[in-house]
Amino acid sequence: MNELSIVFLLQKEKLNKQGKCPIKYRITFHQDRKEFSTELFVNPKVQKAKPSMKKTVLSIHS
C-alpha cells in the first residue's frame, strides 16, 4: 500500500503588498516531496483552519 499526502500551507513570512500570503501545497508520495504554488493569496489573519482540515492522506493501491 502506498501513501499519498497533500498538505496546504500558508506562507505567512512572504506577504505581498496587499498584506496577503500565498497558499502553497505539498504532495508527498513514496517519501518524495514536491511543493507547488496555487497562485492564490489570503489574508493570514482571517484564514484559520481546524487541525483536522490541514492534512488529507489517501491510500493508493497499485
PDB file of N, CA, C and O in Angstrom, chain B, residues numbered from 101:
ATOM      1  N   MET B 101       0.842  -1.177   0.000  1.00  0.00           N
ATOM      2  CA  MET B 101       0.000   0.000   0.000  1.00  0.00           C
ATOM      3  C   MET B 101       0.894   1.250   0.000  1.00  0.00           C
ATOM      4  O   MET B 101       1.837   1.357   0.785  1.00  0.00           O
ATOM      5  N   ASN B 102       0.583   2.165  -0.874  1.00  0.00           N
ATOM      6  CA  ASN B 102       1.320   3.422  -0.980  1.00  0.00           C
ATOM      7  C   ASN B 102       0.509   4.530  -0.316  1.00  0.00           C
ATOM      8  O   ASN B 102      -0.721   4.483  -0.288  1.00  0.00           O
ATOM      9  N   GLU B 103       1.199   5.508   0.208  1.00  0.00           N
ATOM     10  CA  GLU B 103       0.512   6.611   0.871  1.00  0.00           C
ATOM     11  C   GLU B 103       0.803   7.916   0.155  1.00  0.00           C
ATOM     12  O   GLU B 103       1.956   8.255  -0.113  1.00  0.00           O
ATOM     13  N   LEU B 104      -0.261   8.640  -0.148  1.00  0.00           N
ATOM     14  CA  LEU B 104      -0.176   9.940  -0.792  1.00  0.00           C
ATOM     15  C   LEU B 104      -0.668  10.971   0.203  1.00  0.00           C
ATOM     16  O   LEU B 104      -1.748  10.822   0.776  1.00  0.00           O
ATOM     17  N   SER B 105       0.117  12.017   0.411  1.00  0.00           N
ATOM     18  CA  SER B 105      -0.241  13.065   1.357  1.00  0.00           C
ATOM     19  C   SER B 105      -0.269  14.399   0.620  1.00  0.00           C
ATOM     20  O   SER B 105       0.648  14.719  -0.137  1.00  0.00           O
ATOM     21  N   ILE B 106      -1.332  15.177   0.847  1.00  0.00           N
ATOM     22  CA  ILE B 106      -1.454  16.516   0.268  1.00  0.00           C
ATOM     23  C   ILE B 106      -1.676  17.485   1.419  1.00  0.00           C
ATOM     24  O   ILE B 106      -2.635  17.347   2.179  1.00  0.00           O
ATOM     25  N   VAL B 107      -0.790  18.464   1.547  1.00  0.00           N
ATOM     26  CA  VAL B 107      -0.850  19.432   2.644  1.00  0.00           C
ATOM     27  C   VAL B 107      -0.892  20.833   2.052  1.00  0.00           C
ATOM     28  O   VAL B 107      -0.084  21.171   1.187  1.00  0.00           O
ATOM     29  N   PHE B 108      -1.831  21.645   2.517  1.00  0.00           N
ATOM     30  CA  PHE B 108      -1.905  23.045   2.097  1.00  0.00           C
ATOM     31  C   PHE B 108      -1.241  23.906   3.167  1.00  0.00           C
ATOM     32  O   PHE B 108      -1.458  23.708   4.363  1.00  0.00           O
ATOM     33  N   LEU B 109      -0.428  24.864   2.719  1.00  0.00           N
ATOM     34  CA  LEU B 109       0.360  25.690   3.626  1.00  0.00           C
ATOM     35  C   LEU B 109       0.150  27.166   3.344  1.00  0.00           C
ATOM     36  O   LEU B 109       0.009  27.568   2.189  1.00  0.00           O
ATOM     37  N   LEU B 110       0.127  27.971   4.392  1.00  0.00           N
ATOM     38  CA  LEU B 110       0.134  29.425   4.243  1.00  0.00           C
ATOM     39  C   LEU B 110       1.553  29.899   4.514  1.00  0.00           C
ATOM     40  O   LEU B 110       2.120  29.597   5.564  1.00  0.00           O
ATOM     41  N   GLN B 111       2.121  30.631   3.586  1.00  0.00           N
ATOM     42  CA  GLN B 111       3.468  31.163   3.794  1.00  0.00           C
ATOM     43  C   GLN B 111       3.358  32.569   4.370  1.00  0.00           C
ATOM     44  O   GLN B 111       3.455  33.566   3.655  1.00  0.00           O
ATOM     45  N   LYS B 112       3.153  32.618   5.682  1.00  0.00           N
ATOM     46  CA  LYS B 112       2.910  33.889   6.363  1.00  0.00           C
ATOM     47  C   LYS B 112       4.115  34.824   6.340  1.00  0.00           C
ATOM     48  O   LYS B 112       3.958  36.032   6.519  1.00  0.00           O
ATOM     49  N   GLU B 113       5.307  34.289   6.125  1.00  0.00           N
ATOM     50  CA  GLU B 113       6.508  35.127   6.091  1.00  0.00           C
ATOM     51  C   GLU B 113       6.696  35.830   4.750  1.00  0.00           C
ATOM     52  O   GLU B 113       7.584  36.673   4.625  1.00  0.00           O
ATOM     53  N   LYS B 114       5.875  35.504   3.735  1.00  0.00           N
ATOM     54  CA  LYS B 114       6.019  36.097   2.404  1.00  0.00           C
ATOM     55  C   LYS B 114       4.762  36.869   2.022  1.00  0.00           C
ATOM     56  O   LYS B 114       4.041  36.477   1.105  1.00  0.00           O
ATOM     57  N   LEU B 115       4.502  37.962   2.724  1.00  0.00           N
ATOM     58  CA  LEU B 115       3.335  38.782   2.435  1.00  0.00           C
ATOM     59  C   LEU B 115       3.567  39.625   1.185  1.00  0.00           C
ATOM     60  O   LEU B 115       4.680  40.090   0.939  1.00  0.00           O
ATOM     61  N   ASN B 116       2.495  39.821   0.389  1.00  0.00           N
ATOM     62  CA  ASN B 116       2.602  40.698  -0.772  1.00  0.00           C
ATOM     63  C   ASN B 116       2.272  42.139  -0.356  1.00  0.00           C
ATOM     64  O   ASN B 116       2.106  42.409   0.834  1.00  0.00           O
ATOM     65  N   LYS B 117       2.178  43.047  -1.299  1.00  0.00           N
ATOM     66  CA  LYS B 117       1.935  44.464  -0.987  1.00  0.00           C
ATOM     67  C   LYS B 117       0.570  44.701  -0.341  1.00  0.00           C
ATOM     68  O   LYS B 117       0.388  45.680   0.383  1.00  0.00           O
ATOM     69  N   GLN B 118      -0.381  43.815  -0.597  1.00  0.00           N
ATOM     70  CA  GLN B 118      -1.708  43.939  -0.005  1.00  0.00           C
ATOM     71  C   GLN B 118      -1.790  43.288   1.379  1.00  0.00           C
ATOM     72  O   GLN B 118      -2.850  43.297   2.004  1.00  0.00           O
ATOM     73  N   GLY B 119      -0.685  42.726   1.859  1.00  0.00           N
ATOM     74  CA  GLY B 119      -0.660  42.085   3.167  1.00  0.00           C
ATOM     75  C   GLY B 119      -1.210  40.674   3.169  1.00  0.00           C
ATOM     76  O   GLY B 119      -1.557  40.144   4.224  1.00  0.00           O
ATOM     77  N   LYS B 120      -1.294  40.057   1.994  1.00  0.00           N
ATOM     78  CA  LYS B 120      -1.812  38.694   1.887  1.00  0.00           C
ATOM     79  C   LYS B 120      -0.659  37.717   1.671  1.00  0.00           C
ATOM     80  O   LYS B 120       0.374  38.069   1.102  1.00  0.00           O
ATOM     81  N   CYS B 121      -0.857  36.496   2.131  1.00  0.00           N
ATOM     82  CA  CYS B 121       0.188  35.478   1.992  1.00  0.00           C
ATOM     83  C   CYS B 121      -0.236  34.418   0.965  1.00  0.00           C
ATOM     84  O   CYS B 121      -1.425  34.147   0.799  1.00  0.00           O
ATOM     85  N   PRO B 122       0.747  33.827   0.282  1.00  0.00           N
ATOM     86  CA  PRO B 122       0.428  32.809  -0.730  1.00  0.00           C
ATOM     87  C   PRO B 122       0.023  31.478  -0.106  1.00  0.00           C
ATOM     88  O   PRO B 122       0.472  31.119   0.982  1.00  0.00           O
ATOM     89  N   ILE B 123      -0.832  30.761  -0.821  1.00  0.00           N
ATOM     90  CA  ILE B 123      -1.219  29.408  -0.436  1.00  0.00           C
ATOM     91  C   ILE B 123      -0.425  28.459  -1.315  1.00  0.00           C
ATOM     92  O   ILE B 123      -0.464  28.554  -2.542  1.00  0.00           O
ATOM     93  N   LYS B 124       0.290  27.551  -0.686  1.00  0.00           N
ATOM     94  CA  LYS B 124       1.046  26.531  -1.405  1.00  0.00           C
ATOM     95  C   LYS B 124       0.526  25.166  -0.999  1.00  0.00           C
ATOM     96  O   LYS B 124      -0.161  25.029   0.014  1.00  0.00           O
ATOM     97  N   TYR B 125       0.854  24.164  -1.788  1.00  0.00           N
ATOM     98  CA  TYR B 125       0.516  22.802  -1.396  1.00  0.00           C
ATOM     99  C   TYR B 125       1.699  21.889  -1.643  1.00  0.00           C
ATOM    100  O   TYR B 125       2.483  22.091  -2.570  1.00  0.00           O
ATOM    101  N   ARG B 126       1.811  20.878  -0.793  1.00  0.00           N
ATOM    102  CA  ARG B 126       2.912  19.923  -0.876  1.00  0.00           C
ATOM    103  C   ARG B 126       2.324  18.531  -1.065  1.00  0.00           C
ATOM    104  O   ARG B 126       1.434  18.112  -0.326  1.00  0.00           O
ATOM    105  N   ILE B 127       2.837  17.821  -2.071  1.00  0.00           N
ATOM    106  CA  ILE B 127       2.427  16.444  -2.328  1.00  0.00           C
ATOM    107  C   ILE B 127       3.590  15.543  -1.944  1.00  0.00           C
ATOM    108  O   ILE B 127       4.718  15.748  -2.392  1.00  0.00           O
ATOM    109  N   THR B 128       3.312  14.545  -1.113  1.00  0.00           N
ATOM    110  CA  THR B 128       4.320  13.566  -0.719  1.00  0.00           C
ATOM    111  C   THR B 128       3.844  12.199  -1.173  1.00  0.00           C
ATOM    112  O   THR B 128       2.723  11.787  -0.871  1.00  0.00           O
ATOM    113  N   PHE B 129       4.711  11.492  -1.907  1.00  0.00           N
ATOM    114  CA  PHE B 129       4.404  10.153  -2.400  1.00  0.00           C
ATOM    115  C   PHE B 129       5.698   9.362  -2.428  1.00  0.00           C
ATOM    116  O   PHE B 129       6.683   9.797  -3.024  1.00  0.00           O
ATOM    117  N   HIS B 130       5.701   8.211  -1.790  1.00  0.00           N
ATOM    118  CA  HIS B 130       6.919   7.386  -1.682  1.00  0.00           C
ATOM    119  C   HIS B 130       8.075   8.186  -1.073  1.00  0.00           C
ATOM    120  O   HIS B 130       9.214   8.058  -1.523  1.00  0.00           O
ATOM    121  N   GLN B 131       7.805   8.986  -0.087  1.00  0.00           N
ATOM    122  CA  GLN B 131       8.782   9.819   0.622  1.00  0.00           C
ATOM    123  C   GLN B 131       9.409  10.904  -0.252  1.00  0.00           C
ATOM    124  O   GLN B 131      10.377  11.538   0.170  1.00  0.00           O
ATOM    125  N   ASP B 132       8.888  11.133  -1.451  1.00  0.00           N
ATOM    126  CA  ASP B 132       9.328  12.239  -2.308  1.00  0.00           C
ATOM    127  C   ASP B 132       8.354  13.389  -2.124  1.00  0.00           C
ATOM    128  O   ASP B 132       7.139  13.202  -2.182  1.00  0.00           O
ATOM    129  N   ARG B 133       8.904  14.594  -1.899  1.00  0.00           N
ATOM    130  CA  ARG B 133       8.069  15.779  -1.693  1.00  0.00           C
ATOM    131  C   ARG B 133       8.252  16.759  -2.836  1.00  0.00           C
ATOM    132  O   ARG B 133       9.366  16.988  -3.309  1.00  0.00           O
ATOM    133  N   LYS B 134       7.138  17.333  -3.272  1.00  0.00           N
ATOM    134  CA  LYS B 134       7.141  18.406  -4.262  1.00  0.00           C
ATOM    135  C   LYS B 134       6.197  19.482  -3.754  1.00  0.00           C
ATOM    136  O   LYS B 134       5.085  19.187  -3.315  1.00  0.00           O
ATOM    137  N   GLU B 135       6.650  20.744  -3.815  1.00  0.00           N
ATOM    138  CA  GLU B 135       5.834  21.854  -3.346  1.00  0.00           C
ATOM    139  C   GLU B 135       5.454  22.718  -4.541  1.00  0.00           C
ATOM    140  O   GLU B 135       6.274  22.980  -5.421  1.00  0.00           O
ATOM    141  N   PHE B 136       4.181  23.162  -4.559  1.00  0.00           N
ATOM    142  CA  PHE B 136       3.657  23.935  -5.677  1.00  0.00           C
ATOM    143  C   PHE B 136       2.909  25.154  -5.157  1.00  0.00           C
ATOM    144  O   PHE B 136       2.437  25.169  -4.021  1.00  0.00           O
ATOM    145  N   SER B 137       2.806  26.167  -5.994  1.00  0.00           N
ATOM    146  CA  SER B 137       2.031  27.353  -5.673  1.00  0.00           C
ATOM    147  C   SER B 137       0.629  27.214  -6.252  1.00  0.00           C
ATOM    148  O   SER B 137       0.461  26.708  -7.362  1.00  0.00           O
ATOM    149  N   THR B 138      -0.380  27.663  -5.502  1.00  0.00           N
ATOM    150  CA  THR B 138      -1.745  27.691  -6.030  1.00  0.00           C
ATOM    151  C   THR B 138      -1.998  28.991  -6.782  1.00  0.00           C
ATOM    152  O   THR B 138      -3.003  29.131  -7.479  1.00  0.00           O
ATOM    153  N   GLU B 139      -1.076  29.945  -6.634  1.00  0.00           N
ATOM    154  CA  GLU B 139      -1.202  31.298  -7.179  1.00  0.00           C
ATOM    155  C   GLU B 139      -2.405  32.028  -6.588  1.00  0.00           C
ATOM    156  O   GLU B 139      -2.956  32.947  -7.195  1.00  0.00           O
ATOM    157  N   LEU B 140      -2.805  31.593  -5.373  1.00  0.00           N
ATOM    158  CA  LEU B 140      -3.870  32.248  -4.628  1.00  0.00           C
ATOM    159  C   LEU B 140      -3.286  32.875  -3.372  1.00  0.00           C
ATOM    160  O   LEU B 140      -2.310  32.371  -2.815  1.00  0.00           O
ATOM    161  N   PHE B 141      -3.887  33.979  -2.925  1.00  0.00           N
ATOM    162  CA  PHE B 141      -3.432  34.689  -1.737  1.00  0.00           C
ATOM    163  C   PHE B 141      -4.606  34.911  -0.800  1.00  0.00           C
ATOM    164  O   PHE B 141      -5.730  35.139  -1.248  1.00  0.00           O
ATOM    165  N   VAL B 142      -4.348  34.844   0.504  1.00  0.00           N
ATOM    166  CA  VAL B 142      -5.385  35.096   1.511  1.00  0.00           C
ATOM    167  C   VAL B 142      -4.814  35.986   2.608  1.00  0.00           C
ATOM    168  O   VAL B 142      -3.601  36.081   2.798  1.00  0.00           O
ATOM    169  N   ASN B 143      -5.728  36.632   3.321  1.00  0.00           N
ATOM    170  CA  ASN B 143      -5.338  37.420   4.483  1.00  0.00           C
ATOM    171  C   ASN B 143      -5.010  36.434   5.604  1.00  0.00           C
ATOM    172  O   ASN B 143      -5.896  35.692   6.026  1.00  0.00           O
ATOM    173  N   PRO B 144      -3.780  36.398   6.099  1.00  0.00           N
ATOM    174  CA  PRO B 144      -3.407  35.405   7.119  1.00  0.00           C
ATOM    175  C   PRO B 144      -4.147  35.566   8.439  1.00  0.00           C
ATOM    176  O   PRO B 144      -4.223  34.613   9.214  1.00  0.00           O
ATOM    177  N   LYS B 145      -4.689  36.735   8.714  1.00  0.00           N
ATOM    178  CA  LYS B 145      -5.404  36.955   9.961  1.00  0.00           C
ATOM    179  C   LYS B 145      -6.818  36.376   9.913  1.00  0.00           C
ATOM    180  O   LYS B 145      -7.398  36.070  10.955  1.00  0.00           O
ATOM    181  N   VAL B 146      -7.371  36.227   8.716  1.00  0.00           N
ATOM    182  CA  VAL B 146      -8.735  35.724   8.554  1.00  0.00           C
ATOM    183  C   VAL B 146      -8.749  34.219   8.385  1.00  0.00           C
ATOM    184  O   VAL B 146      -9.662  33.550   8.870  1.00  0.00           O
ATOM    185  N   GLN B 147      -7.753  33.677   7.707  1.00  0.00           N
ATOM    186  CA  GLN B 147      -7.708  32.254   7.376  1.00  0.00           C
ATOM    187  C   GLN B 147      -7.289  31.423   8.580  1.00  0.00           C
ATOM    188  O   GLN B 147      -6.140  31.481   9.017  1.00  0.00           O
ATOM    189  N   LYS B 148      -8.233  30.650   9.113  1.00  0.00           N
ATOM    190  CA  LYS B 148      -7.933  29.749  10.222  1.00  0.00           C
ATOM    191  C   LYS B 148      -8.527  28.394   9.889  1.00  0.00           C
ATOM    192  O   LYS B 148      -9.725  28.280   9.633  1.00  0.00           O
ATOM    193  N   ALA B 149      -7.697  27.376   9.891  1.00  0.00           N
ATOM    194  CA  ALA B 149      -8.168  26.022   9.601  1.00  0.00           C
ATOM    195  C   ALA B 149      -8.151  25.194  10.869  1.00  0.00           C
ATOM    196  O   ALA B 149      -7.290  25.377  11.729  1.00  0.00           O
ATOM    197  N   LYS B 150      -9.093  24.293  10.981  1.00  0.00           N
ATOM    198  CA  LYS B 150      -9.087  23.351  12.091  1.00  0.00           C
ATOM    199  C   LYS B 150      -7.949  22.365  11.847  1.00  0.00           C
ATOM    200  O   LYS B 150      -7.667  22.037  10.694  1.00  0.00           O
ATOM    201  N   PRO B 151      -7.292  21.887  12.891  1.00  0.00           N
ATOM    202  CA  PRO B 151      -6.188  20.943  12.704  1.00  0.00           C
ATOM    203  C   PRO B 151      -6.553  19.735  11.851  1.00  0.00           C
ATOM    204  O   PRO B 151      -5.716  19.233  11.102  1.00  0.00           O
ATOM    205  N   SER B 152      -7.796  19.262  11.955  1.00  0.00           N
ATOM    206  CA  SER B 152      -8.196  18.089  11.177  1.00  0.00           C
ATOM    207  C   SER B 152      -8.335  18.404   9.697  1.00  0.00           C
ATOM    208  O   SER B 152      -8.387  17.484   8.881  1.00  0.00           O
ATOM    209  N   MET B 153      -8.398  19.688   9.327  1.00  0.00           N
ATOM    210  CA  MET B 153      -8.569  20.066   7.931  1.00  0.00           C
ATOM    211  C   MET B 153      -7.233  20.385   7.260  1.00  0.00           C
ATOM    212  O   MET B 153      -7.208  20.645   6.057  1.00  0.00           O
ATOM    213  N   LYS B 154      -6.150  20.373   7.984  1.00  0.00           N
ATOM    214  CA  LYS B 154      -4.871  20.773   7.429  1.00  0.00           C
ATOM    215  C   LYS B 154      -4.231  19.706   6.565  1.00  0.00           C
ATOM    216  O   LYS B 154      -3.384  20.031   5.732  1.00  0.00           O
ATOM    217  N   LYS B 155      -4.603  18.441   6.729  1.00  0.00           N
ATOM    218  CA  LYS B 155      -3.909  17.379   6.017  1.00  0.00           C
ATOM    219  C   LYS B 155      -4.895  16.334   5.518  1.00  0.00           C
ATOM    220  O   LYS B 155      -5.804  15.923   6.239  1.00  0.00           O
ATOM    221  N   THR B 156      -4.704  15.919   4.294  1.00  0.00           N
ATOM    222  CA  THR B 156      -5.503  14.855   3.712  1.00  0.00           C
ATOM    223  C   THR B 156      -4.558  13.735   3.319  1.00  0.00           C
ATOM    224  O   THR B 156      -3.577  13.967   2.613  1.00  0.00           O
ATOM    225  N   VAL B 157      -4.841  12.540   3.763  1.00  0.00           N
ATOM    226  CA  VAL B 157      -3.998  11.395   3.423  1.00  0.00           C
ATOM    227  C   VAL B 157      -4.860  10.383   2.679  1.00  0.00           C
ATOM    228  O   VAL B 157      -5.938  10.005   3.138  1.00  0.00           O
ATOM    229  N   LEU B 158      -4.367   9.956   1.529  1.00  0.00           N
ATOM    230  CA  LEU B 158      -5.063   8.979   0.717  1.00  0.00           C
ATOM    231  C   LEU B 158      -4.216   7.725   0.578  1.00  0.00           C
ATOM    232  O   LEU B 158      -2.989   7.808   0.522  1.00  0.00           O
ATOM    233  N   SER B 159      -4.848   6.587   0.521  1.00  0.00           N
ATOM    234  CA  SER B 159      -4.122   5.344   0.276  1.00  0.00           C
ATOM    235  C   SER B 159      -4.340   4.949  -1.177  1.00  0.00           C
ATOM    236  O   SER B 159      -5.472   4.913  -1.658  1.00  0.00           O
ATOM    237  N   ILE B 160      -3.250   4.655  -1.870  1.00  0.00           N
ATOM    238  CA  ILE B 160      -3.298   4.270  -3.272  1.00  0.00           C
ATOM    239  C   ILE B 160      -2.895   2.807  -3.381  1.00  0.00           C
ATOM    240  O   ILE B 160      -1.834   2.416  -2.894  1.00  0.00           O
ATOM    241  N   HIS B 161      -3.720   2.012  -4.005  1.00  0.00           N
ATOM    242  CA  HIS B 161      -3.407   0.599  -4.239  1.00  0.00           C
ATOM    243  C   HIS B 161      -2.904   0.443  -5.654  1.00  0.00           C
ATOM    244  O   HIS B 161      -3.578   0.842  -6.603  1.00  0.00           O
ATOM    245  N   SER B 162      -1.717  -0.138  -5.807  1.00  0.00           N
ATOM    246  CA  SER B 162      -1.169  -0.326  -7.156  1.00  0.00           C
ATOM    247  C   SER B 162      -1.183  -1.776  -7.571  1.00  0.00           C
ATOM    248  O   SER B 162      -0.756  -2.106  -8.677  1.00  0.00           O
TER     249      SER B 162
END
